[in-house]
């Protein structure tokens, strides 16, 4: 398996609770962040705004312990099944996906 990083050297990484399957966040990894995640077992990402690596929980204590790593059929997205300590979202919410479009009506 060879992961396909985009032209900026990044790959989307979805963090999902390994027990509940709740999607917690989307971040990006470069090769170094991916390699460190594999080596340490902690969710490590690349901050596009700071242009540097960051270990989730480094400052907040809300670490992500990786239980499994999967990749999609095109090898251009990774899925981290994690044990999340505390909140995944920088807002303090458990998931970054805590809001919904209220006036959306599913079509039959």
C-alpha positions as CSV (number, residue, x, y, z in Angstrom):
1,X,0.0,0.0,0.0
2,X,1.3,3.4,-0.9
3,X,-0.7,6.4,0.4
4,X,-1.3,9.2,-2.1
5,X,-0.5,12.6,-0.6
6,X,-1.8,15.7,-2.4
7,X,0.3,18.3,-4.2
8,X,1.0,20.0,-0.9
9,X,2.2,16.7,0.6
10,X,-0.9,16.2,2.8
11,X,-3.5,13.5,3.2
12,X,-6.9,14.0,4.9
13,X,-7.2,12.1,8.2
14,X,-10.5,11.3,9.7
15,X,-10.6,10.5,13.5
16,X,-13.4,8.2,14.5
17,X,-14.2,6.8,18.0
18,X,-13.2,3.1,17.8
19,X,-16.1,2.0,20.1
20,X,-19.0,4.2,19.1
21,X,-18.0,4.9,15.5
22,X,-18.7,8.6,16.0
23,X,-16.8,10.8,13.6
24,X,-14.8,13.2,15.8
25,X,-12.7,15.4,13.5
26,X,-10.9,15.8,10.2
27,X,-7.3,17.0,10.0
28,X,-4.4,16.6,7.7
29,X,-1.2,14.6,7.9
30,X,2.1,14.9,6.0
31,X,4.4,11.9,5.7
32,X,6.2,12.8,9.0
33,X,2.9,13.1,10.9
34,X,1.7,9.8,9.6
35,X,5.0,8.1,10.4
36,X,4.9,9.5,14.0
37,X,1.3,8.4,14.4
38,X,2.3,4.8,13.5
39,X,5.4,4.9,15.7
40,X,3.9,6.5,18.8
41,X,0.3,5.4,18.6
42,X,-0.9,9.0,19.2
43,X,-2.8,11.1,16.7
44,X,-0.2,13.4,15.1
45,X,-1.2,15.9,12.4
46,X,0.1,18.7,10.3
47,X,-1.3,22.2,11.0
48,X,-1.8,24.0,7.8
49,X,-2.2,27.3,9.6
50,X,1.0,27.0,11.8
51,X,2.8,25.0,9.1
52,X,4.1,22.5,11.8
53,X,3.3,19.1,13.3
54,X,1.1,18.8,16.3
55,X,0.2,15.9,18.6
56,X,-3.5,16.1,19.5
57,X,-3.7,16.7,23.2
58,X,-0.2,18.1,23.6
59,X,-1.5,21.3,25.2
60,X,-5.1,20.2,26.2
61,X,-4.4,16.8,27.5
62,X,-7.1,15.4,25.1
63,X,-4.9,12.8,23.5
64,X,-6.0,10.4,20.8
65,X,-4.7,6.9,21.2
66,X,-4.8,5.1,17.8
67,X,-6.3,1.6,17.8
68,X,-6.3,1.0,14.1
69,X,-5.5,2.8,10.9
70,X,-7.4,2.2,7.7
71,X,-7.2,3.8,4.3
72,X,-9.8,4.3,1.5
73,X,-10.1,2.6,-1.9
74,X,-8.1,5.3,-3.6
75,X,-5.3,5.4,-0.9
76,X,-5.9,9.2,-0.6
77,X,-7.6,9.4,2.8
78,X,-6.8,7.7,6.1
79,X,-9.2,6.8,8.9
80,X,-7.9,6.6,12.4
81,X,-10.0,4.6,14.8
82,X,-9.1,6.1,18.2
83,X,-9.7,6.2,21.9
84,X,-10.3,9.9,22.5
85,X,-9.5,11.4,25.9
86,X,-11.7,14.4,26.5
87,X,-12.8,16.6,23.6
88,X,-11.6,16.2,20.0
89,X,-12.8,19.7,19.0
90,X,-10.8,22.8,19.9
91,X,-14.2,24.3,20.9
92,X,-14.5,21.8,23.8
93,X,-17.1,19.7,22.1
94,X,-16.5,16.0,21.9
95,X,-16.8,16.1,18.1
96,X,-16.1,18.8,15.6
97,X,-19.3,17.8,13.9
98,X,-21.7,19.1,16.6
99,X,-23.7,21.4,14.3
100,X,-26.3,20.5,11.7
101,X,-28.1,22.3,8.9
102,X,-31.5,22.7,10.5
103,X,-33.6,23.3,7.4
104,X,-32.3,20.3,5.5
105,X,-35.0,17.9,4.5
106,X,-34.0,14.5,3.2
107,X,-35.4,13.6,-0.2
108,X,-37.3,10.3,-0.6
